[in-house]
Structures are given as C-alpha cells and as structure tokens.
Amino acid sequence: MSMMLVSRRHVAKSMVGIAGGTIRLFSSATTTACSGTGAAAAAAKQFTRMGVPTWTKSGAVYWVQMDCGARSAGTVALGGKDDYEEEKKQHAADHGSKPSVDNGSGNKDEKGIASYWGVGPTSLPRKMAPNGNGLALEYPWETYKADVSIDLNKHHVPTTFLDKMAYWTVKSLRWPTDLFFQRRYGCRAILLETVAAVPGMVGGMLLHCKSLRRFEHSGGWIKALLEEAENERMHLMTFMEVAKPKWYERALVVTVQGVFFNAYLLGYLLSPKFAHRMVGYLEEEAIHSYTEFLKELDKGNIENVPAPAIAIDYWQLPPNSTLRDVVTVVRADEAHHRDVNHFASDIHYHGRQLKESPAPIGYH
C-alpha cells in the first residue's frame, strides 16, 4: 500500500485515513510510490462514493489509500478484519508458511502466523514417547536417559574452614525444612528444586559476564552450569504435576528463592569455591531427602502414582513408569550435580580457574 498527500495544510492531522469507520494504521515500509492524477482521481472517486470526502477547496487534508505497491507485513488493520486476513494468507503464500487456522473453538493456531521478520516456530521432528504419543515437551532437544548407577554414598569430608562453614550452613537450613514439611516429600521436593535451580543460573550468569569482561572462554562451564539449572527446573516442573502446593507453601517458595538468590549471588562473588562447595553439600542433602521419599513410597505411606507424561518424556522412561521411577532418576541427577559442584570447588582450591579444566557438559 502507498499513500498520497492531497494537501499540505494541517499536516499534523493527516496521519490517519478514515473510511467508513475503518481506521488503518500505516507502516513506514512503503516500497512503491504512486504518482499521477489518474490514480489520485480514481482513489478520490472511490472514497467519494463511500460518502467520505477526500479534499475540499478549503484545503482539508486527508491521506488517500491506494493499492499501488507493497506494504510492510507489520502494518496492522484495525476494523478491517477481512482485508487483514486476506493479506496474511497472501503473505503466508509468498513466504512459504501456513496462515493461522481456526481450530473450531474460536482460538487460532498461532504457530501458523507468518512472520515478516522470518522468525517462526522451530520446525523440529517430533520424537515419539515410548507409549507412541507425541512428547509432552514442546521442544524436546534436552531429553536424555538418567544414569542411575552413580554412587550415591560419596561424601566430601570438610577439612578447611570454608568447607566446614559450607557444610554447617546447609545443615542449618535442613532443620527448618524438616520442621515445616515433615514427611510431605512432594511439597518438600518443590521447595528443594526451586532453590536448587538457582546456583547453576547464578554461576553461569557470573561466568558469562566474566567472559565478556575479560574476552576469554569459559571452558564450557557456562553451559554446564546453565544445564544444571535447567535440569533442576525440569525436576520442579515434574513434581508440580504430582504435588499441589498450598498457597502458603507457594508463598514460602517465593520468599526462600528471593533470599537464597541474593545470598548465593553475594557468596559466589566473594568465594566461588565456597559457593560450589555449599551446593555440593546441598545436593548431598537432596540425595538423602529423595532416599527418604523412596522409603515412604515403598512403605505405602505415599501413593505410587503413575509417572507424569513430562517425566516419561524428559528421562525417556518406559510408559508404565511410576512416581518411584521418577524419584529414582531425580536422585541420580542430584548425585551428578553433587559431583560437578565438588569438582568445581576443588579446582578453585588448587588455585586454578574453572576454564582451565574442561567442564563436564552433558553429565547432568
């Protein structure tokens, strides 16, 4: 679409053309200009026929809309639904994408909307879950099989002052958690995973900023720590399907996460080796908590319900998996995080930077 200014008076009022109650806002991306009295006369005749004056002898100013060129796909029509839908279909045909389709319920499949910028939904081959259904995860590029053969009993004996401080900090945090949740391990897991997903994100963020400041690589540790944070977040998404936390438990999660995020950020800035050591001990406590969770499941005190679809897909579990299977793989993940963080702390204790030792990417 292009536009022609009919008069130069009252230019400030000439940004919108009004035709039969339909307001059309124009983008600045006009690719073809119109000139000549023939096109202007035809447009004026069309607008006059619709009962909307185009210009007068007194010099009233209007923008005359003419189909003379290509308009940006970003242009939005307000009130002109039919024209807009037709333009979307045409743009979709030109760019090889499908227009939005009404699914019959009044909602439209937004994944089919054509993007002028060439940005659209990622076209990934949908893997199939073991039960033959599509994955519950929208973009399942991070699914994997958990290694449950990992040694769960390894423990770093605190020897230095920082080690002992990290160890007793975690132990002191366990007491109020036990008092509040007692044996409600589903809700306990939600709080635990909300907190456990913070260190990887904080560490990855700080290493990312350090890499930018110093123009240096991270040895893969940025990705490794963000991978840990994402894995913990998936634990949370899984247990949200199992346990339905009450409003005050949600409030507690928000409070604890806010306090822990800032405290851990400060701790990491002051001493990365202390921060990683504390997370290593935190993961040891997580292993203990999930072991108790499994005991309660085996005793029948907690119902061993079928595993959520998101867990079956994420860990590539058999279709008949149960909550016990989910807790088992989550516990194995925590053991891997324990090893990664104790290893990171050891690197700092040897007076080296993380970048000097390749990160265990994919170790989970």
SULWO-V662594 format. One line per field, one symbol per residue. phi: phi as a letter, one per 20 degrees, with the letter a starting at -180 (. if undefined). psi: psi as a letter, one per 40 degrees, with the letter a starting at -180 (. if undefined). burial: I if it has 9 or more other ideal C-beta (glycine too) atoms within 8 Angstrom, else O. A space follows every 50 residues. Layout:
phi: ???
psi: ???
burial: ???
This chain:
phi: .ccceeceelffedecedclnedcedeeedecedbofffffffffffffe ndfebcffnfdbeeecedaedgfffdddndffffffffffffffdmceff cfendnedfffeffdfenebgfedfffdfgenefffffceedfadfeeef fedfbeffceffffffffffffffffffffeldeffffffffffffefgf fffffffffffffelcfdmnffffffffffffffgffffffeddffffff ffffffffffgfffgfffffbgfffffffgffffffffffffgffffffn fcfeffffffffffeleffefcgfffffffffgffffgffffffffgffe mdegffcgfffnfl
psi: iiihhdieifddefehhhhfehhhhiieghdhiiiiddddddddddddde ehidiidefihihhhigeahiieehhhhegddddddddddddddefiiii hheeeeiigeeehihdeehaihgihhihideeiiidhdgfeeiihigeei heeihhhhdidddddddddddddddddddddbegddddddddddddeddd dddddddddddddefiieeeddddddddddddddddddededhgiidddd ddddddddddddddddddddgdddddddddddddddddddddddddddee dhhgiiiiddddddefiideiiddddddddddddddddddddddddddde fiideehhighed.
burial: IIIIIIIOOIOOOIOOIOIOOIOIIIIOOIOOOIOOOOIIOIIIOOIIOO OIOIIOOOIIIIIIIIOIIOIIIOIOIOOIOOOIIOIIIOIIOOOOIOII OOOOOOOOIOOIIIIOOOOIOOOOOOOOIIOOOOIIIOOIOOIIOIOOOI OIOOOIOOOOOIIIIIIOIIIOOIOOIOOOIOOOIIIIIIIIIIIIIIII IIIIOIIIOIIOOOOOOIIIIIIIIIIIIIIIIIIIIIIIOIIOIOOOII OIIOOIIOOIIOOIIOIIOOOIIIIIIIIIIIIIIIIOIIIIIIOIIOOO OIOOOOIIIIIIIIIIIOOOIIIIIIIIIIIIIIIIIIIIIIIIIOIIOO OOOIIOIOIIOOOI
